[in-house]
Amino acid sequence: MVTKVNILDSLATMAVFAMGEGNEQTPFAIITGAPKISFLNRPPNSQEEQSIIMPMEEDLYGPLIRSAKWLKK
């Protein structure tokens, strides 16, 4: 079994840590020098967009998400 590392969540977590919460909060963070990450100076193509999508059947939280009784507004 293979696991995909959720790089996007990891970057978001680092940004929240750097920005702080509460009184020390900074409105945004700029991530530089992150290993294994390369930022593009163009919009992603279809293949790049598809590479970050996790099918619900393969998602660890898929069964929990599918079984929730979601409220519709």
PQR file with spaces between the fields and no chain letter, atoms N, CA, C, O and H, PARSE charges and radii, in Angstrom:
ATOM       1  N    MET     1       0.854   -1.179    0.000 -0.4000 1.5000
ATOM       2  CA   MET     1       0.000    0.000    0.000 -0.0000 2.0000
ATOM       3  C    MET     1       0.891    1.231    0.000  0.5500 1.7000
ATOM       4  O    MET     1       1.904    1.279    0.699 -0.5500 1.4000
ATOM       5  N    VAL     2       0.513    2.205   -0.775 -0.4000 1.5000
ATOM       6  CA   VAL     2       1.289    3.433   -0.899 -0.0000 2.0000
ATOM       7  C    VAL     2       0.460    4.597   -0.379  0.5500 1.7000
ATOM       8  O    VAL     2      -0.754    4.644   -0.578 -0.5500 1.4000
ATOM       9  H    VAL     2      -0.310    2.166   -1.343  0.4000 1.0000
ATOM      10  N    THR     3       1.110    5.518    0.277 -0.4000 1.5000
ATOM      11  CA   THR     3       0.451    6.710    0.783 -0.0000 2.0000
ATOM      12  C    THR     3       0.978    7.924    0.040  0.5500 1.7000
ATOM      13  O    THR     3       2.177    8.035   -0.214 -0.5500 1.4000
ATOM      14  H    THR     3       2.096    5.480    0.439  0.4000 1.0000
ATOM      15  N    LYS     4       0.076    8.836   -0.308 -0.4000 1.5000
ATOM      16  CA   LYS     4       0.491   10.110   -0.885 -0.0000 2.0000
ATOM      17  C    LYS     4       0.651   11.114    0.251  0.5500 1.7000
ATOM      18  O    LYS     4      -0.215   11.224    1.118 -0.5500 1.4000
ATOM      19  H    LYS     4      -0.898    8.746   -0.102  0.4000 1.0000
ATOM      20  N    VAL     5       1.738   11.828    0.241 -0.4000 1.5000
ATOM      21  CA   VAL     5       1.926   12.887    1.226 -0.0000 2.0000
ATOM      22  C    VAL     5       1.081   14.078    0.787  0.5500 1.7000
ATOM      23  O    VAL     5       1.121   14.480   -0.376 -0.5500 1.4000
ATOM      24  H    VAL     5       2.442   11.739   -0.463  0.4000 1.0000
ATOM      25  N    ASN     6       0.329   14.631    1.707 -0.4000 1.5000
ATOM      26  CA   ASN     6      -0.514   15.773    1.382 -0.0000 2.0000
ATOM      27  C    ASN     6       0.322   17.041    1.509  0.5500 1.7000
ATOM      28  O    ASN     6       0.326   17.701    2.548 -0.5500 1.4000
ATOM      29  H    ASN     6       0.297   14.305    2.652  0.4000 1.0000
ATOM      30  N    ILE     7       1.023   17.362    0.437 -0.4000 1.5000
ATOM      31  CA   ILE     7       1.934   18.502    0.440 -0.0000 2.0000
ATOM      32  C    ILE     7       1.173   19.810    0.634  0.5500 1.7000
ATOM      33  O    ILE     7       1.644   20.703    1.338 -0.5500 1.4000
ATOM      34  H    ILE     7       1.020   16.825   -0.406  0.4000 1.0000
ATOM      35  N    LEU     8      -0.004   19.927    0.014 -0.4000 1.5000
ATOM      36  CA   LEU     8      -0.766   21.169    0.139 -0.0000 2.0000
ATOM      37  C    LEU     8      -1.162   21.437    1.585  0.5500 1.7000
ATOM      38  O    LEU     8      -1.039   22.568    2.053 -0.5500 1.4000
ATOM      39  H    LEU     8      -0.387   19.201   -0.557  0.4000 1.0000
ATOM      40  N    ASP     9      -1.631   20.429    2.295 -0.4000 1.5000
ATOM      41  CA   ASP     9      -1.976   20.601    3.711 -0.0000 2.0000
ATOM      42  C    ASP     9      -0.743   20.913    4.542  0.5500 1.7000
ATOM      43  O    ASP     9      -0.802   21.722    5.468 -0.5500 1.4000
ATOM      44  H    ASP     9      -1.732   19.510    1.915  0.4000 1.0000
ATOM      45  N    SER    10       0.365   20.278    4.215 -0.4000 1.5000
ATOM      46  CA   SER    10       1.600   20.539    4.953 -0.0000 2.0000
ATOM      47  C    SER    10       2.043   21.985    4.797  0.5500 1.7000
ATOM      48  O    SER    10       2.444   22.621    5.772 -0.5500 1.4000
ATOM      49  H    SER    10       0.413   19.621    3.463  0.4000 1.0000
ATOM      50  N    LEU    11       1.975   22.510    3.578 -0.4000 1.5000
ATOM      51  CA   LEU    11       2.339   23.912    3.351 -0.0000 2.0000
ATOM      52  C    LEU    11       1.377   24.845    4.090  0.5500 1.7000
ATOM      53  O    LEU    11       1.801   25.837    4.683 -0.5500 1.4000
ATOM      54  H    LEU    11       1.649   21.994    2.786  0.4000 1.0000
ATOM      55  N    ALA    12       0.100   24.527    4.053 -0.4000 1.5000
ATOM      56  CA   ALA    12      -0.887   25.357    4.755 -0.0000 2.0000
ATOM      57  C    ALA    12      -0.633   25.338    6.257  0.5500 1.7000
ATOM      58  O    ALA    12      -0.756   26.371    6.914 -0.5500 1.4000
ATOM      59  H    ALA    12      -0.245   23.721    3.571  0.4000 1.0000
ATOM      60  N    THR    13      -0.284   24.191    6.804 -0.4000 1.5000
ATOM      61  CA   THR    13       0.003   24.083    8.229 -0.0000 2.0000
ATOM      62  C    THR    13       1.224   24.917    8.599  0.5500 1.7000
ATOM      63  O    THR    13       1.222   25.611    9.616 -0.5500 1.4000
ATOM      64  H    THR    13      -0.184   23.352    6.269  0.4000 1.0000
ATOM      65  N    MET    14       2.269   24.849    7.771 -0.4000 1.5000
ATOM      66  CA   MET    14       3.468   25.661    8.033 -0.0000 2.0000
ATOM      67  C    MET    14       3.127   27.148    7.987  0.5500 1.7000
ATOM      68  O    MET    14       3.623   27.925    8.803 -0.5500 1.4000
ATOM      69  H    MET    14       2.270   24.285    6.945  0.4000 1.0000
ATOM      70  N    ALA    15       2.279   27.548    7.032 -0.4000 1.5000
ATOM      71  CA   ALA    15       1.907   28.955    6.920 -0.0000 2.0000
ATOM      72  C    ALA    15       1.132   29.418    8.150  0.5500 1.7000
ATOM      73  O    ALA    15       1.390   30.505    8.666 -0.5500 1.4000
ATOM      74  H    ALA    15       1.877   26.917    6.369  0.4000 1.0000
ATOM      75  N    VAL    16       0.192   28.611    8.622 -0.4000 1.5000
ATOM      76  CA   VAL    16      -0.576   28.966    9.822 -0.0000 2.0000
ATOM      77  C    VAL    16       0.358   29.079   11.022  0.5500 1.7000
ATOM      78  O    VAL    16       0.213   29.994   11.832 -0.5500 1.4000
ATOM      79  H    VAL    16      -0.016   27.728    8.202  0.4000 1.0000
ATOM      80  N    PHE    17       1.302   28.172   11.144 -0.4000 1.5000
ATOM      81  CA   PHE    17       2.267   28.224   12.243 -0.0000 2.0000
ATOM      82  C    PHE    17       3.083   29.509   12.176  0.5500 1.7000
ATOM      83  O    PHE    17       3.277   30.174   13.193 -0.5500 1.4000
ATOM      84  H    PHE    17       1.420   27.428   10.485  0.4000 1.0000
ATOM      85  N    ALA    18       3.560   29.861   10.986 -0.4000 1.5000
ATOM      86  CA   ALA    18       4.372   31.067   10.825 -0.0000 2.0000
ATOM      87  C    ALA    18       3.556   32.338   11.063  0.5500 1.7000
ATOM      88  O    ALA    18       4.069   33.307   11.623 -0.5500 1.4000
ATOM      89  H    ALA    18       3.402   29.320   10.160  0.4000 1.0000
ATOM      90  N    MET    19       2.283   32.339   10.641 -0.4000 1.5000
ATOM      91  CA   MET    19       1.444   33.525   10.780 -0.0000 2.0000
ATOM      92  C    MET    19       0.966   33.724   12.209  0.5500 1.7000
ATOM      93  O    MET    19       0.735   34.853   12.642 -0.5500 1.4000
ATOM      94  H    MET    19       1.866   31.552   10.186  0.4000 1.0000
ATOM      95  N    GLY    20       0.820   32.634   12.933 -0.4000 1.5000
ATOM      96  CA   GLY    20       0.331   32.724   14.301 -0.0000 2.0000
ATOM      97  C    GLY    20      -1.182   32.752   14.360  0.5500 1.7000
ATOM      98  O    GLY    20      -1.866   32.829   13.339 -0.5500 1.4000
ATOM      99  H    GLY    20       1.007   31.717   12.581  0.4000 1.0000
ATOM     100  N    GLU    21      -1.683   32.690   15.573 -0.4000 1.5000
ATOM     101  CA   GLU    21      -3.123   32.737   15.819 -0.0000 2.0000
ATOM     102  C    GLU    21      -3.369   33.733   16.946  0.5500 1.7000
ATOM     103  O    GLU    21      -2.539   33.877   17.844 -0.5500 1.4000
ATOM     104  H    GLU    21      -1.128   32.628   16.402  0.4000 1.0000
ATOM     105  N    GLY    22      -4.480   34.404   16.902 -0.4000 1.5000
ATOM     106  CA   GLY    22      -4.804   35.363   17.960 -0.0000 2.0000
ATOM     107  C    GLY    22      -4.122   36.699   17.744  0.5500 1.7000
ATOM     108  O    GLY    22      -4.071   37.200   16.621 -0.5500 1.4000
ATOM     109  H    GLY    22      -5.154   34.287   16.173  0.4000 1.0000
ATOM     110  N    ASN    23      -3.593   37.283   18.824 -0.4000 1.5000
ATOM     111  CA   ASN    23      -3.022   38.630   18.771 -0.0000 2.0000
ATOM     112  C    ASN    23      -1.793   38.750   17.881  0.5500 1.7000
ATOM     113  O    ASN    23      -1.556   39.813   17.307 -0.5500 1.4000
ATOM     114  H    ASN    23      -3.634   36.875   19.736  0.4000 1.0000
ATOM     115  N    GLU    24      -1.008   37.691   17.752 -0.4000 1.5000
ATOM     116  CA   GLU    24       0.218   37.756   16.947 -0.0000 2.0000
ATOM     117  C    GLU    24      -0.026   37.462   15.477  0.5500 1.7000
ATOM     118  O    GLU    24       0.929   37.342   14.710 -0.5500 1.4000
ATOM     119  H    GLU    24      -1.200   36.827   18.219  0.4000 1.0000
ATOM     120  N    GLN    25      -1.251   37.345   15.077 -0.4000 1.5000
ATOM     121  CA   GLN    25      -1.604   36.925   13.718 -0.0000 2.0000
ATOM     122  C    GLN    25      -1.083   37.885   12.650  0.5500 1.7000
ATOM     123  O    GLN    25      -1.223   39.102   12.769 -0.5500 1.4000
ATOM     124  H    GLN    25      -2.027   37.442   15.701  0.4000 1.0000
ATOM     125  N    THR    26      -0.482   37.318   11.609 -0.4000 1.5000
ATOM     126  CA   THR    26      -0.009   38.022   10.429 -0.0000 2.0000
ATOM     127  C    THR    26      -0.953   37.648    9.291  0.5500 1.7000
ATOM     128  O    THR    26      -1.339   36.483    9.186 -0.5500 1.4000
ATOM     129  H    THR    26      -0.368   36.330   11.513  0.4000 1.0000
ATOM     130  N    PRO    27      -1.340   38.602    8.429 -0.5600 1.5000
ATOM     131  CA   PRO    27      -2.371   38.304    7.434  0.2800 2.0000
ATOM     132  C    PRO    27      -1.998   37.315    6.337  0.5500 1.7000
ATOM     133  O    PRO    27      -2.889   36.699    5.752 -0.5500 1.4000
ATOM     134  N    PHE    28      -0.708   37.141    6.036 -0.4000 1.5000
ATOM     135  CA   PHE    28      -0.332   36.161    5.017 -0.0000 2.0000
ATOM     136  C    PHE    28       1.114   35.739    5.213  0.5500 1.7000
ATOM     137  O    PHE    28       1.884   36.391    5.918 -0.5500 1.4000
ATOM     138  H    PHE    28       0.016   37.642    6.511  0.4000 1.0000
ATOM     139  N    ALA    29       1.462   34.628    4.568 -0.4000 1.5000
ATOM     140  CA   ALA    29       2.828   34.112    4.629 -0.0000 2.0000
ATOM     141  C    ALA    29       3.288   33.813    3.212  0.5500 1.7000
ATOM     142  O    ALA    29       2.499   33.389    2.368 -0.5500 1.4000
ATOM     143  H    ALA    29       0.837   34.099    3.995  0.4000 1.0000
ATOM     144  N    ILE    30       4.560   34.034    2.960 -0.4000 1.5000
ATOM     145  CA   ILE    30       5.164   33.689    1.672 -0.0000 2.0000
ATOM     146  C    ILE    30       6.109   32.517    1.916  0.5500 1.7000
ATOM     147  O    ILE    30       7.041   32.610    2.715 -0.5500 1.4000
ATOM     148  H    ILE    30       5.202   34.378    3.646  0.4000 1.0000
ATOM     149  N    ILE    31       5.856   31.427    1.225 -0.4000 1.5000
ATOM     150  CA   ILE    31       6.658   30.215    1.403 -0.0000 2.0000
ATOM     151  C    ILE    31       7.777   30.222    0.370  0.5500 1.7000
ATOM     152  O    ILE    31       7.522   30.323   -0.830 -0.5500 1.4000
ATOM     153  H    ILE    31       5.099   31.352    0.576  0.4000 1.0000
ATOM     154  N    THR    32       9.006   30.114    0.834 -0.4000 1.5000
ATOM     155  CA   THR    32      10.164   30.033   -0.063 -0.0000 2.0000
ATOM     156  C    THR    32      11.058   28.888    0.393  0.5500 1.7000
ATOM     157  O    THR    32      11.088   28.545    1.575 -0.5500 1.4000
ATOM     158  H    THR    32       9.213   30.031    1.809  0.4000 1.0000
ATOM     159  N    GLY    33      11.769   28.310   -0.533 -0.4000 1.5000
ATOM     160  CA   GLY    33      12.758   27.289   -0.202 -0.0000 2.0000
ATOM     161  C    GLY    33      12.193   25.987    0.330  0.5500 1.7000
ATOM     162  O    GLY    33      12.911   25.230    0.983 -0.5500 1.4000
ATOM     163  H    GLY    33      11.745   28.588   -1.494  0.4000 1.0000
ATOM     164  N    ALA    34      10.923   25.705    0.069 -0.4000 1.5000
ATOM     165  CA   ALA    34      10.336   24.447    0.530 -0.0000 2.0000
ATOM     166  C    ALA    34      10.910   23.298   -0.304  0.5500 1.7000
ATOM     167  O    ALA    34      10.852   23.342   -1.533 -0.5500 1.4000
ATOM     168  H    ALA    34      10.339   26.320   -0.462  0.4000 1.0000
ATOM     169  N    PRO    35      11.465   22.269    0.351 -0.5600 1.5000
ATOM     170  CA   PRO    35      12.033   21.155   -0.417  0.2800 2.0000
ATOM     171  C    PRO    35      10.960   20.404   -1.200  0.5500 1.7000
ATOM     172  O    PRO    35       9.822   20.280   -0.747 -0.5500 1.4000
ATOM     173  N    LYS    36      11.330   19.909   -2.369 -0.4000 1.5000
ATOM     174  CA   LYS    36      10.455   19.119   -3.242 -0.0000 2.0000
ATOM     175  C    LYS    36       9.281   19.906   -3.801  0.5500 1.7000
ATOM     176  O    LYS    36       8.330   19.315   -4.314 -0.5500 1.4000
ATOM     177  H    LYS    36      12.254   20.010   -2.736  0.4000 1.0000
ATOM     178  N    ILE    37       9.334   21.234   -3.709 -0.4000 1.5000
ATOM     179  CA   ILE    37       8.259   22.079   -4.199 -0.0000 2.0000
ATOM     180  C    ILE    37       8.830   23.016   -5.250  0.5500 1.7000
ATOM     181  O    ILE    37       9.879   23.628   -5.047 -0.5500 1.4000
ATOM     182  H    ILE    37      10.107   21.714   -3.293  0.4000 1.0000
ATOM     183  N    SER    38       8.137   23.123   -6.371 -0.4000 1.5000
ATOM     184  CA   SER    38       8.507   24.132   -7.355 -0.0000 2.0000
ATOM     185  C    SER    38       7.237   24.874   -7.756  0.5500 1.7000
ATOM     186  O    SER    38       6.249   24.267   -8.169 -0.5500 1.4000
ATOM     187  H    SER    38       7.286   22.626   -6.536  0.4000 1.0000
ATOM     188  N    PHE    39       7.282   26.164   -7.628 -0.4000 1.5000
ATOM     189  CA   PHE    39       6.138   26.994   -7.959 -0.0000 2.0000
ATOM     190  C    PHE    39       6.207   27.373   -9.429  0.5500 1.7000
ATOM     191  O    PHE    39       7.291   27.523   -9.993 -0.5500 1.4000
ATOM     192  H    PHE    39       8.085   26.657   -7.292  0.4000 1.0000
ATOM     193  N    LEU    40       5.051   27.524  -10.037 -0.4000 1.5000
ATOM     194  CA   LEU    40       4.964   27.844  -11.457 -0.0000 2.0000
ATOM     195  C    LEU    40       4.683   29.334  -11.640  0.5500 1.7000
ATOM     196  O    LEU    40       4.069   29.969  -10.783 -0.5500 1.4000
ATOM     197  H    LEU    40       4.170   27.402   -9.579  0.4000 1.0000
ATOM     198  N    ASN    41       5.132   29.874  -12.751 -0.4000 1.5000
ATOM     199  CA   ASN    41       4.780   31.256  -13.072 -0.0000 2.0000
ATOM     200  C    ASN    41       3.691   31.273  -14.151  0.5500 1.7000
ATOM     201  O    ASN    41       3.579   32.222  -14.927 -0.5500 1.4000
ATOM     202  H    ASN    41       5.630   29.358  -13.448  0.4000 1.0000
ATOM     203  N    ARG    42       2.893   30.196  -14.178 -0.4000 1.5000
ATOM     204  CA   ARG    42       1.798   30.039  -15.127 -0.0000 2.0000
ATOM     205  C    ARG    42       0.713   29.199  -14.466  0.5500 1.7000
ATOM     206  O    ARG    42       0.982   28.509  -13.483 -0.5500 1.4000
ATOM     207  H    ARG    42       2.984   29.426  -13.547  0.4000 1.0000
ATOM     208  N    PRO    43      -0.502   29.248  -14.988 -0.5600 1.5000
ATOM     209  CA   PRO    43      -1.557   28.382  -14.443  0.2800 2.0000
ATOM     210  C    PRO    43      -1.212   26.908  -14.690  0.5500 1.7000
ATOM     211  O    PRO    43      -0.582   26.589  -15.699 -0.5500 1.4000
ATOM     212  N    PRO    44      -1.612   26.011  -13.791 -0.5600 1.5000
ATOM     213  CA   PRO    44      -1.337   24.587  -14.009  0.2800 2.0000
ATOM     214  C    PRO    44      -2.123   24.046  -15.192  0.5500 1.7000
ATOM     215  O    PRO    44      -3.216   24.523  -15.496 -0.5500 1.4000
ATOM     216  N    ASN    45      -1.552   23.037  -15.862 -0.4000 1.5000
ATOM     217  CA   ASN    45      -2.283   22.403  -16.951 -0.0000 2.0000
ATOM     218  C    ASN    45      -3.203   21.323  -16.370  0.5500 1.7000
ATOM     219  O    ASN    45      -3.171   21.066  -15.166 -0.5500 1.4000
ATOM     220  H    ASN    45      -0.664   22.649  -15.615  0.4000 1.0000
ATOM     221  N    SER    46      -4.008   20.702  -17.206 -0.4000 1.5000
ATOM     222  CA   SER    46      -4.994   19.710  -16.742 -0.0000 2.0000
ATOM     223  C    SER    46      -4.337   18.547  -16.009  0.5500 1.7000
ATOM     224  O    SER    46      -4.845   18.100  -14.980 -0.5500 1.4000
ATOM     225  H    SER    46      -4.033   20.911  -18.184  0.4000 1.0000
ATOM     226  N    GLN    47      -3.210   18.050  -16.529 -0.4000 1.5000
ATOM     227  CA   GLN    47      -2.525   16.930  -15.887 -0.0000 2.0000
ATOM     228  C    GLN    47      -2.023   17.322  -14.498  0.5500 1.7000
ATOM     229  O    GLN    47      -2.118   16.527  -13.563 -0.5500 1.4000
ATOM     230  H    GLN    47      -2.798   18.414  -17.364  0.4000 1.0000
ATOM     231  N    GLU    48      -1.498   18.521  -14.353 -0.4000 1.5000
ATOM     232  CA   GLU    48      -1.025   18.989  -13.051 -0.0000 2.0000
ATOM     233  C    GLU    48      -2.182   19.153  -12.068  0.5500 1.7000
ATOM     234  O    GLU    48      -2.050   18.819  -10.891 -0.5500 1.4000
ATOM     235  H    GLU    48      -1.421   19.167  -15.113  0.4000 1.0000
ATOM     236  N    GLU    49      -3.302   19.660  -12.542 -0.4000 1.5000
ATOM     237  CA   GLU    49      -4.477   19.793  -11.674 -0.0000 2.0000
ATOM     238  C    GLU    49      -4.970   18.426  -11.213  0.5500 1.7000
ATOM     239  O    GLU    49      -5.303   18.250  -10.041 -0.5500 1.4000
ATOM     240  H    GLU    49      -3.409   19.932  -13.499  0.4000 1.0000
ATOM     241  N    GLN    50      -5.018   17.463  -12.122 -0.4000 1.5000
ATOM     242  CA   GLN    50      -5.499   16.124  -11.781 -0.0000 2.0000
ATOM     243  C    GLN    50      -4.570   15.414  -10.807  0.5500 1.7000
ATOM     244  O    GLN    50      -5.016   14.557  -10.044 -0.5500 1.4000
ATOM     245  H    GLN    50      -4.747   17.606  -13.074  0.4000 1.0000
ATOM     246  N    SER    51      -3.279   15.758  -10.819 -0.4000 1.5000
ATOM     247  CA   SER    51      -2.312   15.057   -9.962 -0.0000 2.0000
ATOM     248  C    SER    51      -2.534   15.316   -8.474  0.5500 1.7000
ATOM     249  O    SER    51      -2.017   14.568   -7.644 -0.5500 1.4000
ATOM     250  H    SER    51      -2.916   16.454  -11.438  0.4000 1.0000
ATOM     251  N    ILE    52      -3.291   16.358   -8.114 -0.4000 1.5000
ATOM     252  CA   ILE    52      -3.515   16.637   -6.693 -0.0000 2.0000
ATOM     253  C    ILE    52      -4.883   16.170   -6.211  0.5500 1.7000
ATOM     254  O    ILE    52      -5.219   16.355   -5.041 -0.5500 1.4000
ATOM     255  H    ILE    52      -3.710   16.966   -8.788  0.4000 1.0000
ATOM     256  N    ILE    53      -5.676   15.568   -7.093 -0.4000 1.5000
ATOM     257  CA   ILE    53      -7.009   15.104   -6.714 -0.0000 2.0000
ATOM     258  C    ILE    53      -6.928   13.686   -6.168  0.5500 1.7000
ATOM     259  O    ILE    53      -6.345   12.803   -6.798 -0.5500 1.4000
ATOM     260  H    ILE    53      -5.402   15.417   -8.043  0.4000 1.0000
ATOM     261  N    MET    54      -7.511   13.473   -5.000 -0.4000 1.5000
ATOM     262  CA   MET    54      -7.559   12.157   -4.375 -0.0000 2.0000
ATOM     263  C    MET    54      -8.957   11.590   -4.560  0.5500 1.7000
ATOM     264  O    MET    54      -9.920   12.165   -4.052 -0.5500 1.4000
ATOM     265  H    MET    54      -7.984   14.191   -4.489  0.4000 1.0000
ATOM     266  N    PRO    55      -9.094   10.473   -5.276 -0.5600 1.5000
ATOM     267  CA   PRO    55     -10.425    9.868   -5.412  0.2800 2.0000
ATOM     268  C    PRO    55     -10.997    9.506   -4.036  0.5500 1.7000
ATOM     269  O    PRO    55     -10.267    9.050   -3.155 -0.5500 1.4000
ATOM     270  N    MET    56     -12.287    9.709   -3.862 -0.4000 1.5000
ATOM     271  CA   MET    56     -12.941    9.451   -2.579 -0.0000 2.0000
ATOM     272  C    MET    56     -12.700    8.014   -2.105  0.5500 1.7000
ATOM     273  O    MET    56     -12.577    7.770   -0.904 -0.5500 1.4000
ATOM     274  H    MET    56     -12.880   10.079   -4.577  0.4000 1.0000
ATOM     275  N    GLU    57     -12.633    7.070   -3.035 -0.4000 1.5000
ATOM     276  CA   GLU    57     -12.443    5.662   -2.684 -0.0000 2.0000
ATOM     277  C    GLU    57     -11.051    5.414   -2.070  0.5500 1.7000
ATOM     278  O    GLU    57     -10.875    4.469   -1.302 -0.5500 1.4000
ATOM     279  H    GLU    57     -12.733    7.267   -4.011  0.4000 1.0000
ATOM     280  N    GLU    58     -10.085    6.246   -2.402 -0.4000 1.5000
ATOM     281  CA   GLU    58      -8.723    6.075   -1.894 -0.0000 2.0000
ATOM     282  C    GLU    58      -8.423    6.970   -0.697  0.5500 1.7000
ATOM     283  O    GLU    58      -7.374    6.832   -0.068 -0.5500 1.4000
ATOM     284  H    GLU    58     -10.228    7.013   -3.026  0.4000 1.0000
ATOM     285  N    ASP    59      -9.328    7.877   -0.380 -0.4000 1.5000
ATOM     286  CA   ASP    59      -9.114    8.831    0.697 -0.0000 2.0000
ATOM     287  C    ASP    59      -9.346    8.164    2.047  0.5500 1.7000
ATOM     288  O    ASP    59     -10.352    7.483    2.246 -0.5500 1.4000
ATOM     289  H    ASP    59     -10.180    7.989   -0.891  0.4000 1.0000
ATOM     290  N    LEU    60      -8.417    8.362    2.965 -0.4000 1.5000
ATOM     291  CA   LEU    60      -8.522    7.795    4.310 -0.0000 2.0000
ATOM     292  C    LEU    60      -9.820    8.229    4.989  0.5500 1.7000
ATOM     293  O    LEU    60     -10.432    7.455    5.726 -0.5500 1.4000
ATOM     294  H    LEU    60      -7.600    8.916    2.803  0.4000 1.0000
ATOM     295  N    TYR    61     -10.233    9.469    4.735 -0.4000 1.5000
ATOM     296  CA   TYR    61     -11.428   10.010    5.379 -0.0000 2.0000
ATOM     297  C    TYR    61     -12.692    9.843    4.534  0.5500 1.7000
ATOM     298  O    TYR    61     -13.764   10.297    4.935 -0.5500 1.4000
ATOM     299  H    TYR    61      -9.735   10.098    4.137  0.4000 1.0000
ATOM     300  N    GLY    62     -12.582    9.205    3.383 -0.4000 1.5000
ATOM     301  CA   GLY    62     -13.720    9.009    2.495 -0.0000 2.0000
ATOM     302  C    GLY    62     -14.928    8.386    3.171  0.5500 1.7000
ATOM     303  O    GLY    62     -16.030    8.920    3.044 -0.5500 1.4000
ATOM     304  H    GLY    62     -11.712    8.836    3.057  0.4000 1.0000
ATOM     305  N    PRO    63     -14.766    7.258    3.898 -0.5600 1.5000
ATOM     306  CA   PRO    63     -15.930    6.649    4.559  0.2800 2.0000
ATOM     307  C    PRO    63     -16.600    7.584    5.564  0.5500 1.7000
ATOM     308  O    PRO    63     -17.826    7.602    5.670 -0.5500 1.4000
ATOM     309  N    LEU    64     -15.809    8.355    6.295 -0.4000 1.5000
ATOM     310  CA   LEU    64     -16.364    9.301    7.262 -0.0000 2.0000
ATOM     311  C    LEU    64     -17.148   10.400    6.551  0.5500 1.7000
ATOM     312  O    LEU    64     -18.248   10.761    6.971 -0.5500 1.4000
ATOM     313  H    LEU    64     -14.812    8.340    6.208  0.4000 1.0000
ATOM     314  N    ILE    65     -16.580   10.923    5.485 -0.4000 1.5000
ATOM     315  CA   ILE    65     -17.249   11.986    4.734 -0.0000 2.0000
ATOM     316  C    ILE    65     -18.536   11.476    4.105  0.5500 1.7000
ATOM     317  O    ILE    65     -19.548   12.177    4.118 -0.5500 1.4000
ATOM     318  H    ILE    65     -15.686   10.630    5.144  0.4000 1.0000
ATOM     319  N    ARG    66     -18.513   10.275    3.558 -0.4000 1.5000
ATOM     320  CA   ARG    66     -19.717    9.727    2.922 -0.0000 2.0000
ATOM     321  C    ARG    66     -20.804    9.390    3.936  0.5500 1.7000
ATOM     322  O    ARG    66     -21.988    9.468    3.609 -0.5500 1.4000
ATOM     323  H    ARG    66     -17.691    9.706    3.548  0.4000 1.0000
ATOM     324  N    SER    67     -20.433    9.021    5.150 -0.4000 1.5000
ATOM     325  CA   SER    67     -21.434    8.609    6.133 -0.0000 2.0000
ATOM     326  C    SER    67     -22.027    9.778    6.921  0.5500 1.7000
ATOM     327  O    SER    67     -23.005    9.584    7.644 -0.5500 1.4000
ATOM     328  H    SER    67     -19.471    8.958    5.416  0.4000 1.0000
ATOM     329  N    ALA    68     -21.469   10.980    6.805 -0.4000 1.5000
ATOM     330  CA   ALA    68     -21.978   12.132    7.555 -0.0000 2.0000
ATOM     331  C    ALA    68     -23.356   12.526    7.046  0.5500 1.7000
ATOM     332  O    ALA    68     -23.650   12.435    5.854 -0.5500 1.4000
ATOM     333  H    ALA    68     -20.675   11.138    6.217  0.4000 1.0000
ATOM     334  N    LYS    69     -24.179   12.960    7.966 -0.4000 1.5000
ATOM     335  CA   LYS    69     -25.514   13.462    7.606 -0.0000 2.0000
ATOM     336  C    LYS    69     -25.387   14.965    7.418  0.5500 1.7000
ATOM     337  O    LYS    69     -25.562   15.739    8.359 -0.5500 1.4000
ATOM     338  H    LYS    69     -23.940   13.033    8.934  0.4000 1.0000
ATOM     339  N    TRP    70     -25.083   15.365    6.196 -0.4000 1.5000
ATOM     340  CA   TRP    70     -24.835   16.763    5.878 -0.0000 2.0000
ATOM     341  C    TRP    70     -26.147   17.536    5.861  0.5500 1.7000
ATOM     342  O    TRP    70     -27.161   17.047    5.361 -0.5500 1.4000
ATOM     343  H    TRP    70     -24.941   14.736    5.432  0.4000 1.0000
ATOM     344  N    LEU    71     -26.120   18.749    6.414 -0.4000 1.5000
ATOM     345  CA   LEU    71     -27.284   19.627    6.392 -0.0000 2.0000
ATOM     346  C    LEU    71     -27.260   20.438    5.118  0.5500 1.7000
ATOM     347  O    LEU    71     -26.225   20.985    4.739 -0.5500 1.4000
ATOM     348  H    LEU    71     -25.297   19.146    6.820  0.4000 1.0000
ATOM     349  N    LYS    72     -28.400   20.515    4.457 -0.4000 1.5000
ATOM     350  CA   LYS    72     -28.498   21.310    3.233 -0.0000 2.0000
ATOM     351  C    LYS    72     -29.211   22.608    3.575  0.5500 1.7000
ATOM     352  O    LYS    72     -30.235   22.615    4.258 -0.5500 1.4000
ATOM     353  H    LYS    72     -29.241   20.070    4.765  0.4000 1.0000
ATOM     354  N    LYS    73     -28.649   23.704    3.085 -0.4000 1.5000
ATOM     355  CA   LYS    73     -29.266   25.009    3.355 -0.0000 2.0000
ATOM     356  C    LYS    73     -29.784   25.595    2.081  0.5500 1.7000
ATOM     357  O    LYS    73     -30.341   26.692    2.087 -0.5500 1.4000
ATOM     358  H    LYS    73     -27.817   23.698    2.530  0.4000 1.0000
